[in-house]
């Protein structure tokens, strides 16, 4: 596909060309190509069919994963998150060392390939919260600890912010059951004008009943108006990152 370079951009069809607009701007592509029937049946397209099956496997996992951490995604996301998650999950599928090409599964892949993924590409957590976070993981709990700090020196908050909140969330999915659940703990509302006390958040992992899990650490910003907290309209500063993944092997 190509991008329209004319000073007049439009959508629609002209001959064999289709003009359309997406997130990248005004684009153009040519109609035609290989038919769906040929792709699904021609031996020459065996690799294409394998890739399609594995892409669908990744897409199903992404849908469940997004649902399992939905509160974090609502507050800390960008328009390309789904694409970035899909790209990462395809890597998980391809890391499956057990099944043959075209049959590889998310459940057999390296779940740790999701670790470090930012929910908001425009707000890296380590750039927004400039304090070292200590992570303590046990079989039943996950805890994070932050030393006391002054927000003016260690926090990148949007203009107009009065308060912020730090959260820790766990999401668990089951691909076979197409089910998920989540757990979340969060700090109290903290003022950007006062030093933050030493903070510890501890998440109970026991209620996360499914075997494939991700854990997100994030921060949200608010403005107090007449005693009521409102999320900041500029969500580009809200940040969240996958700090840990788990794949629990059952006997």
Backbone as CSV, one residue per row, in Angstrom:
resi,resn,N_x,N_y,N_z,CA_x,CA_y,CA_z,C_x,C_y,C_z
1,UNK,0.843,-1.176,0.000,0.000,0.000,0.000,0.884,1.233,0.000
2,UNK,0.329,2.368,-0.487,1.070,3.617,-0.514,0.297,4.704,0.198
3,UNK,0.971,5.813,0.434,0.342,6.950,1.094,0.095,8.050,0.075
4,UNK,-1.083,8.676,0.158,-1.414,9.744,-0.761,-0.512,10.952,-0.506
5,UNK,0.116,11.457,-1.553,1.036,12.582,-1.422,0.432,13.875,-1.948
6,UNK,-0.710,13.804,-2.595,-1.333,14.984,-3.181,-1.808,15.949,-2.105
7,UNK,-1.881,17.231,-2.454,-2.406,18.213,-1.509,-3.917,18.073,-1.369
8,UNK,-4.557,17.312,-2.261,-5.977,16.990,-2.154,-6.095,15.509,-1.838
9,UNK,-6.546,15.178,-0.626,-6.677,13.782,-0.219,-8.143,13.389,-0.226
10,UNK,-8.429,12.164,-0.652,-9.816,11.747,-0.756,-9.932,10.249,-0.507
11,UNK,-11.183,9.771,-0.412,-11.466,8.358,-0.214,-12.406,7.878,-1.303
12,UNK,-12.406,6.535,-1.532,-13.268,5.968,-2.556,-12.472,5.155,-3.558
13,UNK,-13.112,4.781,-4.644,-12.495,3.932,-5.655,-12.348,4.678,-6.985
14,UNK,-11.206,4.494,-7.619,-10.982,4.956,-8.993,-10.310,3.821,-9.742
15,UNK,-11.051,3.208,-10.649,-10.510,2.064,-11.372,-10.148,0.942,-10.406
16,UNK,-8.892,0.505,-10.453,-8.426,-0.571,-9.589,-7.784,-0.055,-8.300
17,UNK,-7.896,1.248,-8.063,-7.290,1.835,-6.869,-8.358,2.168,-5.835
18,UNK,-8.066,1.865,-4.575,-8.941,2.197,-3.454,-8.231,3.211,-2.572
19,UNK,-8.883,4.356,-2.349,-8.332,5.405,-1.505,-9.081,5.384,-0.174
20,UNK,-8.352,5.454,0.936,-8.985,5.383,2.251,-8.111,6.089,3.274
21,UNK,-8.675,6.292,4.460,-7.954,6.952,5.543,-7.880,6.018,6.738
22,UNK,-6.692,5.921,7.354,-6.532,5.194,8.611,-5.732,6.058,9.574
23,UNK,-5.231,5.439,10.638,-4.517,6.201,11.660,-3.212,6.798,11.145
24,UNK,-2.709,6.266,10.036,-1.463,6.769,9.471,-1.671,7.853,8.420
25,UNK,-2.939,8.187,8.144,-3.231,9.220,7.162,-4.027,8.690,5.980
26,UNK,-3.967,9.386,4.859,-4.681,8.980,3.647,-3.817,8.006,2.857
27,UNK,-4.381,6.816,2.580,-3.633,5.736,1.951,-4.282,5.328,0.637
28,UNK,-3.537,4.546,-0.155,-4.057,4.033,-1.416,-3.536,2.612,-1.619
29,UNK,-4.403,1.725,-2.125,-3.975,0.370,-2.428,-4.685,-0.105,-3.689
30,UNK,-4.129,-1.133,-4.295,-4.682,-1.658,-5.538,-5.613,-2.817,-5.235
31,UNK,-6.746,-2.839,-5.920,-7.685,-3.942,-5.783,-7.111,-5.209,-6.408
32,UNK,-7.759,-6.308,-6.084,-7.375,-7.562,-6.710,-6.485,-8.388,-5.812
33,UNK,-5.622,-9.209,-6.420,-4.760,-10.076,-5.636,-5.298,-11.489,-5.617
34,UNK,-4.738,-12.280,-4.723,-5.090,-13.691,-4.635,-6.444,-13.848,-3.956
35,UNK,-7.275,-14.749,-4.466,-8.589,-14.970,-3.882,-8.464,-15.733,-2.568
36,UNK,-9.477,-15.565,-1.730,-9.505,-16.260,-0.449,-9.523,-17.775,-0.658
37,UNK,-10.284,-18.228,-1.649,-10.381,-19.670,-1.919,-9.016,-20.264,-2.239
38,UNK,-8.222,-19.532,-3.031,-6.912,-20.045,-3.387,-5.990,-20.074,-2.166
39,UNK,-6.044,-19.028,-1.356,-5.200,-18.991,-0.152,-5.514,-20.167,0.771
40,UNK,-6.799,-20.501,0.873,-7.210,-21.548,1.810,-7.001,-22.953,1.265
41,UNK,-6.741,-23.107,-0.035,-6.656,-24.450,-0.604,-5.386,-24.741,-1.397
42,UNK,-4.760,-23.750,-1.973,-3.582,-23.957,-2.803,-2.380,-24.349,-1.943
43,UNK,-1.716,-25.474,-2.258,-0.525,-25.887,-1.493,0.567,-24.822,-1.455
44,UNK,0.594,-23.954,-2.482,1.610,-22.903,-2.503,1.443,-21.909,-1.348
45,UNK,0.238,-21.888,-0.770,-0.034,-20.936,0.304,-0.124,-21.623,1.668
46,UNK,0.545,-22.762,1.794,0.545,-23.488,3.063,1.138,-22.636,4.185
47,UNK,2.241,-21.947,3.886,2.873,-21.103,4.905,1.947,-19.956,5.312
48,UNK,1.228,-19.418,4.331,0.286,-18.338,4.635,-0.795,-18.828,5.584
49,UNK,-1.316,-20.028,5.349,-2.357,-20.580,6.214,-1.815,-20.842,7.615
50,UNK,-0.565,-21.296,7.695,0.059,-21.511,9.011,0.164,-20.197,9.774
51,UNK,0.601,-19.159,9.077,0.714,-17.851,9.718,-0.640,-17.317,10.167
52,UNK,-1.666,-17.570,9.351,-3.012,-17.118,9.692,-3.516,-17.806,10.960
53,UNK,-3.264,-19.104,11.079,-3.708,-19.831,12.276,-3.007,-19.318,13.520
54,UNK,-1.712,-19.060,13.405,-0.968,-18.601,14.568,-1.318,-17.149,14.915
55,UNK,-1.623,-16.350,13.907,-2.071,-14.982,14.170,-3.405,-15.001,14.911
56,UNK,-4.307,-15.892,14.494,-5.606,-16.019,15.159,-5.428,-16.498,16.595
57,UNK,-4.480,-17.407,16.820,-4.182,-17.881,18.170,-3.747,-16.704,19.043
58,UNK,-2.859,-15.872,18.513,-2.387,-14.703,19.257,-3.518,-13.709,19.498
59,UNK,-4.371,-13.513,18.499,-5.465,-12.544,18.620,-6.439,-12.937,19.725
60,UNK,-6.729,-14.230,19.847,-7.624,-14.698,20.910,-7.027,-14.423,22.286
61,UNK,-5.723,-14.638,22.398,-5.051,-14.399,23.669,-5.028,-12.914,24.008
62,UNK,-4.801,-12.069,23.010,-4.774,-10.623,23.235,-6.132,-10.132,23.730
63,UNK,-7.203,-10.640,23.143,-8.542,-10.231,23.556,-8.767,-10.551,25.028
64,UNK,-8.414,-11.750,25.447,-8.577,-12.138,26.852,-7.663,-11.320,27.761
65,UNK,-6.430,-11.132,27.316,-5.468,-10.390,28.126,-5.948,-8.959,28.360
66,UNK,-6.442,-8.311,27.323,-6.935,-6.946,27.475,-8.115,-6.891,28.444
67,UNK,-8.985,-7.885,28.392,-10.106,-7.920,29.323,-9.631,-8.110,30.764
68,UNK,-8.571,-8.894,30.936,-8.102,-9.209,32.287,-7.423,-8.017,32.966
69,UNK,-6.958,-7.042,32.191,-6.341,-5.845,32.769,-7.071,-4.590,32.287
70,UNK,-8.359,-4.721,32.021,-9.150,-3.641,31.440,-9.052,-2.331,32.219
71,UNK,-9.132,-2.326,33.563,-9.039,-1.041,34.274,-7.735,-0.296,33.994
72,UNK,-6.627,-1.025,33.863,-5.348,-0.384,33.558,-5.335,0.159,32.138
73,UNK,-5.932,-0.572,31.214,-5.964,-0.141,29.823,-6.818,1.112,29.653
74,UNK,-7.924,1.190,30.395,-8.800,2.349,30.294,-8.065,3.625,30.705
75,UNK,-7.239,3.526,31.742,-6.582,4.730,32.260,-5.221,5.001,31.632
76,UNK,-4.571,3.962,31.102,-3.186,4.139,30.628,-2.980,3.441,29.297
77,UNK,-3.456,4.050,28.234,-3.333,3.370,26.942,-3.098,4.374,25.819
78,UNK,-2.673,3.876,24.681,-2.555,4.687,23.480,-3.264,3.960,22.342
79,UNK,-3.435,4.648,21.227,-4.242,4.115,20.128,-3.615,2.890,19.466
80,UNK,-2.325,2.657,19.694,-1.649,1.536,19.047,-1.382,0.369,19.997
81,UNK,-1.996,0.409,21.177,-1.735,-0.652,22.145,-2.112,-2.022,21.599
82,UNK,-3.291,-2.116,20.972,-3.719,-3.430,20.465,-2.705,-3.983,19.476
83,UNK,-2.207,-3.144,18.585,-1.229,-3.598,17.600,0.058,-4.062,18.292
84,UNK,0.487,-3.331,19.302,1.722,-3.697,20.003,1.546,-4.983,20.803
85,UNK,0.368,-5.150,21.402,0.083,-6.396,22.115,0.032,-7.582,21.153
86,UNK,-0.594,-7.377,19.994,-0.673,-8.447,19.005,0.719,-8.854,18.542
87,UNK,1.561,-7.863,18.292,2.935,-8.132,17.854,3.688,-8.935,18.914
88,UNK,3.526,-8.543,20.172,4.207,-9.257,21.256,3.669,-10.677,21.421
89,UNK,2.349,-10.838,21.266,1.759,-12.160,21.465,2.115,-13.111,20.328
90,UNK,2.285,-12.594,19.124,2.756,-13.439,18.021,4.137,-13.989,18.347
91,UNK,4.984,-13.168,18.966,6.299,-13.648,19.385,6.169,-14.773,20.410
92,UNK,5.200,-14.636,21.315,4.968,-15.694,22.310,4.582,-16.990,21.604
93,UNK,3.661,-16.882,20.641,3.234,-18.069,19.886,4.432,-18.717,19.190
94,UNK,5.255,-17.912,18.525,6.379,-18.452,17.768,7.473,-19.025,18.658
95,UNK,7.440,-18.707,19.948,8.443,-19.249,20.868,8.069,-20.633,21.394
96,UNK,6.900,-21.124,21.017,6.446,-22.459,21.432,7.436,-23.509,20.921
97,UNK,8.110,-24.239,21.841,9.094,-25.235,21.414,8.505,-26.633,21.226
98,UNK,7.202,-26.760,21.406,6.570,-28.083,21.436,5.872,-28.414,20.117
99,UNK,5.035,-27.514,19.650,4.184,-27.793,18.500,4.829,-27.358,17.186
100,UNK,4.371,-27.976,16.099,4.910,-27.670,14.778,4.385,-26.344,14.267
101,UNK,5.040,-25.813,13.254,4.648,-24.535,12.670,3.197,-24.586,12.190
102,UNK,2.463,-23.546,12.505,1.047,-23.497,12.168,0.161,-24.006,13.276
103,UNK,0.751,-24.736,14.231,-0.004,-25.297,15.348,0.533,-24.809,16.700
104,UNK,1.480,-23.860,16.659,2.076,-23.386,17.909,1.045,-22.621,18.732
105,UNK,1.198,-22.693,20.071,0.203,-22.173,20.996,0.786,-21.146,21.958
106,UNK,-0.056,-20.204,22.335,0.320,-19.237,23.364,0.656,-19.946,24.667
107,UNK,-0.109,-20.978,24.986,0.066,-21.671,26.259,1.418,-22.356,26.384
108,UNK,2.065,-22.647,25.265,3.368,-23.304,25.301,4.520,-22.323,25.082
109,UNK,4.194,-21.074,24.767,5.224,-20.093,24.449,5.845,-19.454,25.675
110,UNK,6.828,-18.606,25.415,7.553,-17.905,26.476,6.755,-16.678,26.900
111,UNK,6.010,-16.797,27.970,5.133,-15.745,28.459,5.928,-14.503,28.886
112,UNK,7.196,-14.697,29.231,8.026,-13.576,29.670,8.309,-12.573,28.559
113,UNK,8.002,-12.896,27.322,8.192,-11.955,26.221,7.261,-10.749,26.335
114,UNK,6.251,-10.847,27.190,5.341,-9.722,27.416,5.871,-8.769,28.483
115,UNK,6.849,-9.205,29.239,7.370,-8.398,30.342,8.005,-7.118,29.811
116,UNK,7.711,-6.014,30.482,8.260,-4.726,30.087,7.404,-3.960,29.099
117,UNK,6.326,-4.548,28.604,5.481,-3.862,27.632,4.776,-2.680,28.300
118,UNK,4.854,-1.510,27.675,4.218,-0.300,28.184,2.790,-0.209,27.640
119,UNK,1.824,0.043,28.529,0.448,0.196,28.072,0.256,1.518,27.337
120,UNK,1.067,2.495,27.651,1.019,3.793,26.982,2.405,4.081,26.432
121,UNK,2.560,3.954,25.116,3.875,4.148,24.501,4.398,5.565,24.695
122,UNK,3.493,6.513,24.943,3.903,7.890,25.135,4.257,8.246,26.558
123,UNK,4.086,7.294,27.481,4.355,7.560,28.893,4.983,6.321,29.519
124,UNK,6.294,6.194,29.378,7.020,5.087,29.997,6.993,5.267,31.513
125,UNK,6.647,4.221,32.244,6.492,4.337,33.693,7.762,4.855,34.362
126,UNK,8.914,4.398,33.902,10.160,4.831,34.530,10.481,6.293,34.232
127,UNK,9.852,6.851,33.192,10.033,8.265,32.879,9.054,9.142,33.654
128,UNK,7.881,8.587,33.964,6.866,9.334,34.712,7.145,9.283,36.205
129,UNK,7.484,8.100,36.701,7.796,7.896,38.116,9.283,7.579,38.217
130,UNK,10.061,8.597,38.575,11.517,8.473,38.527,12.099,7.998,39.856
131,UNK,11.505,6.962,40.404,11.997,6.355,41.629,12.103,4.849,41.441
132,UNK,13.161,4.269,41.996,13.345,2.833,41.868,12.271,2.083,42.647
133,UNK,11.653,1.112,41.988,10.606,0.306,42.603,11.184,-1.063,42.960
134,UNK,11.002,-1.456,44.197,11.453,-2.779,44.641,10.294,-3.755,44.500
135,UNK,10.519,-4.841,43.778,9.483,-5.849,43.537,9.819,-7.104,44.330
136,UNK,8.861,-7.571,45.112,9.040,-8.790,45.907,7.964,-9.783,45.509
137,UNK,8.382,-10.911,44.959,7.437,-11.907,44.453,7.548,-13.194,45.254
138,UNK,6.427,-13.664,45.749,6.368,-14.954,46.424,5.313,-15.800,45.718
139,UNK,5.099,-16.996,46.207,4.115,-17.862,45.569,2.698,-17.336,45.667
140,UNK,2.391,-16.607,46.738,1.018,-16.181,46.967,0.809,-14.671,46.885
141,UNK,1.884,-13.893,46.912,1.738,-12.442,46.866,2.772,-11.822,45.936
142,UNK,2.432,-10.624,45.461,3.379,-9.785,44.737,3.314,-8.412,45.388
143,UNK,4.477,-7.892,45.787,4.507,-6.607,46.471,5.474,-5.663,45.763
144,UNK,5.140,-4.380,45.797,6.061,-3.339,45.306,6.265,-2.339,46.440
145,UNK,7.483,-1.807,46.526,7.809,-0.825,47.559,8.489,0.377,46.925
146,UNK,8.104,1.564,47.392,8.700,2.823,46.949,9.176,3.590,48.174
147,UNK,10.385,4.150,48.137,10.825,5.001,49.249,10.079,6.326,49.231
148,UNK,10.145,7.053,50.325,9.551,8.388,50.369,10.219,9.286,49.327
149,UNK,9.440,10.152,48.692,10.003,11.063,47.697,9.119,12.294,47.566
150,UNK,9.687,13.353,46.979,8.907,14.565,46.740,8.491,14.588,45.267
151,UNK,7.190,14.670,45.000,6.704,14.616,43.612,7.323,15.657,42.694
152,UNK,7.651,16.832,43.201,8.207,17.875,42.340,9.515,17.443,41.699
153,UNK,10.221,16.549,42.351,11.528,16.111,41.853,11.472,14.782,41.108
154,UNK,10.486,13.950,41.413,10.511,12.579,40.894,9.251,12.167,40.132
155,UNK,8.361,13.105,39.883,7.107,12.755,39.228,6.847,13.704,38.058
156,UNK,6.546,13.124,36.893,6.166,13.908,35.720,4.645,13.903,35.617
157,UNK,4.017,14.957,36.125,2.561,15.031,36.157,2.071,16.083,35.169
158,UNK,0.883,15.879,34.571,0.347,16.885,33.656,-0.048,18.154,34.402
159,UNK,-0.036,19.259,33.702,-0.403,20.541,34.286,-1.821,20.484,34.851
160,UNK,-1.999,21.004,36.050,-3.311,21.014,36.686,-3.544,19.864,37.637
161,UNK,-2.614,18.908,37.679,-2.759,17.763,38.578,-2.683,18.197,40.034
162,UNK,-3.578,17.656,40.844,-3.510,17.889,42.289,-3.151,16.612,43.042
163,UNK,-3.582,15.461,42.511,-3.370,14.197,43.192,-2.975,13.107,42.206
164,UNK,-2.424,12.042,42.731,-2.095,10.875,41.916,-2.318,9.612,42.743
165,UNK,-2.364,8.501,42.045,-2.586,7.207,42.697,-1.761,6.159,41.974
166,UNK,-1.150,5.274,42.741,-0.352,4.185,42.189,-1.115,2.878,42.407
167,UNK,-1.114,2.014,41.404,-1.847,0.754,41.522,-0.987,-0.435,41.089
168,UNK,-1.377,-1.590,41.577,-0.768,-2.864,41.193,-1.910,-3.803,40.829
169,UNK,-1.825,-4.399,39.649,-2.929,-5.218,39.140,-2.420,-6.533,38.580
170,UNK,-3.186,-7.588,38.800,-2.881,-8.879,38.209,-4.047,-9.368,37.370
171,UNK,-3.750,-9.871,36.176,-4.774,-10.435,35.304,-4.396,-11.858,34.933
172,UNK,-5.365,-12.763,34.952,-5.115,-14.176,34.632,-6.098,-14.628,33.564
173,UNK,-5.615,-15.427,32.608,-6.478,-15.889,31.518,-6.362,-17.398,31.342
174,UNK,-7.428,-17.961,30.774,-7.449,-19.371,30.393,-7.901,-19.436,28.943
175,UNK,-6.998,-19.825,28.051,-7.311,-19.842,26.620,-8.362,-20.886,26.273
176,UNK,-8.319,-22.025,26.929,-9.265,-23.098,26.605,-10.680,-22.741,27.046
177,UNK,-10.794,-22.125,28.232,-12.110,-21.744,28.740,-12.559,-20.391,28.211
178,UNK,-11.636,-19.653,27.584,-11.908,-18.287,27.131,-12.428,-17.448,28.288
179,UNK,-11.730,-17.528,29.416,-12.165,-16.853,30.629,-10.990,-16.097,31.243
180,UNK,-11.294,-15.185,32.150,-10.258,-14.381,32.788,-10.754,-13.892,34.140
181,UNK,-9.838,-13.429,34.974,-10.198,-12.683,36.174,-9.045,-11.774,36.550
182,UNK,-9.302,-10.847,37.475,-8.277,-9.869,37.831,-8.364,-9.518,39.304
183,UNK,-7.243,-8.999,39.817,-7.154,-8.471,41.172,-6.405,-7.150,41.099
184,UNK,-6.784,-6.197,41.966,-6.142,-4.890,41.943,-6.046,-4.323,43.347
185,UNK,-4.904,-3.715,43.655,-4.736,-2.933,44.875,-4.199,-1.575,44.461
186,UNK,-4.519,-0.545,45.240,-4.079,0.786,44.889,-3.805,1.609,46.136
187,UNK,-2.980,2.607,45.965,-2.674,3.498,47.072,-3.839,4.447,47.315
188,UNK,-3.781,5.171,48.420,-4.720,6.257,48.624,-4.343,7.393,47.680
189,UNK,-5.210,8.376,47.566,-4.887,9.550,46.783,-3.734,10.300,47.455
190,UNK,-2.700,10.603,46.675,-1.524,11.280,47.190,-1.402,12.648,46.530
191,UNK,-1.017,13.645,47.289,-0.925,15.001,46.782,0.403,15.234,46.062
192,UNK,0.343,15.954,44.925,1.575,16.291,44.215,2.313,17.429,44.911
193,UNK,1.679,18.036,45.922,2.287,19.166,46.628,2.940,18.764,47.943
194,UNK,2.854,17.506,48.289,3.419,17.044,49.556,4.298,15.823,49.319
195,UNK,5.288,15.646,50.186,6.167,14.489,50.067,5.362,13.202,50.228
196,UNK,5.658,12.248,49.368,5.002,10.947,49.457,5.671,10.111,50.547
197,UNK,4.889,9.479,51.411,5.487,8.592,52.406,5.991,7.319,51.743
198,UNK,6.772,6.552,52.465,7.177,5.228,51.968,5.918,4.427,51.666
199,UNK,5.900,3.801,50.502,4.675,3.149,50.027,4.923,1.681,49.712
200,UNK,4.018,0.816,50.166,4.053,-0.604,49.828,2.662,-1.048,49.397
201,UNK,2.596,-1.722,48.268,1.348,-2.327,47.805,1.567,-3.833,47.693
202,UNK,0.629,-4.610,48.215,0.751,-6.070,48.173,-0.497,-6.670,47.541
203,UNK,-0.282,-7.446,46.498,-1.382,-8.072,45.761,-1.460,-9.550,46.100
204,UNK,-2.647,-9.996,46.464,-2.876,-11.412,46.730,-3.093,-12.139,45.403
205,UNK,-2.199,-13.078,45.086,-2.288,-13.781,43.804,-3.205,-15.002,43.844
206,UNK,-3.594,-15.419,45.036,-4.399,-16.645,45.167,-5.703,-16.577,44.368
207,UNK,-6.440,-15.439,44.380,-7.690,-15.395,43.607,-7.493,-15.445,42.090
208,UNK,-6.276,-15.272,41.613,-6.023,-15.359,40.163,-5.982,-16.836,39.784
209,UNK,-7.133,-17.369,39.450,-7.297,-18.813,39.360,-6.771,-19.439,38.076
210,UNK,-6.443,-18.626,37.074,-5.985,-19.195,35.811,-4.466,-19.139,35.701
211,UNK,-3.905,-19.953,34.808,-2.469,-20.236,34.839,-1.578,-19.238,34.119
212,UNK,-2.130,-18.446,33.217,-1.323,-17.475,32.483,-1.644,-16.075,33.017
213,UNK,-0.636,-15.439,33.615,-0.875,-14.208,34.355,0.080,-13.096,33.931
214,UNK,-0.416,-11.861,34.011,0.439,-10.689,33.870,0.148,-9.758,35.034
215,UNK,1.170,-9.004,35.435,1.024,-8.068,36.548,1.467,-6.688,36.081
216,UNK,0.608,-5.709,36.318,0.819,-4.348,35.832,1.007,-3.393,37.012
217,UNK,2.036,-2.570,36.927,2.227,-1.465,37.864,1.937,-0.182,37.113
218,UNK,1.120,0.695,37.711,0.744,1.899,36.987,0.497,3.082,37.899
219,UNK,0.329,4.248,37.265,0.065,5.495,37.979,-0.995,6.280,37.228
220,UNK,-1.901,6.915,37.992,-2.983,7.718,37.423,-2.965,9.105,38.068
221,UNK,-3.358,10.117,37.288,-3.340,11.491,37.781,-4.763,12.057,37.841
222,UNK,-5.002,12.919,38.872,-6.344,13.446,39.126,-6.271,14.932,39.466
223,UNK,-7.426,15.570,39.345,-7.579,16.955,39.759,-8.769,17.053,40.699
224,UNK,-8.571,17.715,41.834,-9.641,17.892,42.813,-10.421,19.153,42.498
225,UNK,-11.738,19.009,42.337,-12.628,20.135,42.102,-13.781,20.038,43.101
226,UNK,-13.886,21.046,43.990,-14.935,21.069,45.015,-14.989,19.774,45.821
227,UNK,-13.799,19.281,46.151,-13.716,18.105,46.999,-13.890,16.782,46.289
228,UNK,-14.058,16.800,44.973,-14.258,15.563,44.210,-13.086,15.348,43.256
229,UNK,-12.649,14.065,43.146,-11.510,13.734,42.294,-11.983,13.420,40.868
230,UNK,-11.335,14.064,39.900,-11.633,13.819,38.497,-10.363,13.371,37.780
231,UNK,-10.440,12.301,36.973,-9.264,11.898,36.188,-8.844,13.034,35.263
232,UNK,-7.548,13.234,35.112,-7.051,14.266,34.217,-7.418,13.930,32.776
233,UNK,-7.859,14.948,32.018,-8.195,14.729,30.613,-6.973,14.324,29.805
234,UNK,-5.809,14.812,30.217,-4.575,14.484,29.517,-4.051,13.143,30.013
235,UNK,-4.625,12.061,29.497,-4.238,10.717,29.941,-2.903,10.284,29.352
236,UNK,-2.278,11.155,28.547,-0.976,10.822,27.978,0.107,10.671,29.023
237,UNK,-0.160,11.132,30.251,0.815,10.993,31.327,0.581,9.730,32.151
238,UNK,-0.637,9.198,32.133,-0.906,7.963,32.860,-0.053,6.842,32.281
239,UNK,0.572,6.087,33.145,1.509,5.068,32.675,1.214,3.730,33.346
240,UNK,1.509,2.668,32.631,1.384,1.320,33.177,2.307,0.390,32.416
241,UNK,2.921,-0.521,33.112,3.824,-1.466,32.448,3.669,-2.857,33.046
242,UNK,3.847,-3.868,32.217,3.824,-5.259,32.699,5.157,-5.531,33.376
243,UNK,5.133,-5.666,34.699,6.378,-5.843,35.459,6.716,-7.304,35.710
244,UNK,5.731,-8.183,35.514,5.959,-9.602,35.813,4.946,-10.439,35.047
245,UNK,5.363,-11.609,34.595,4.449,-12.586,34.014,4.647,-13.927,34.694
246,UNK,3.615,-14.733,34.673,3.700,-16.075,35.254,2.950,-17.072,34.366
247,UNK,3.523,-18.232,34.211,2.859,-19.355,33.556,2.952,-20.522,34.512
248,UNK,1.829,-20.824,35.143,1.796,-21.848,36.186,1.544,-23.209,35.540
249,UNK,2.484,-24.113,35.715,2.340,-25.466,35.187,1.577,-26.322,36.185
250,UNK,0.492,-26.932,35.704,-0.299,-27.801,36.558,0.122,-29.252,36.354
251,UNK,0.043,-30.049,37.405,0.452,-31.460,37.279,-0.415,-32.205,36.276
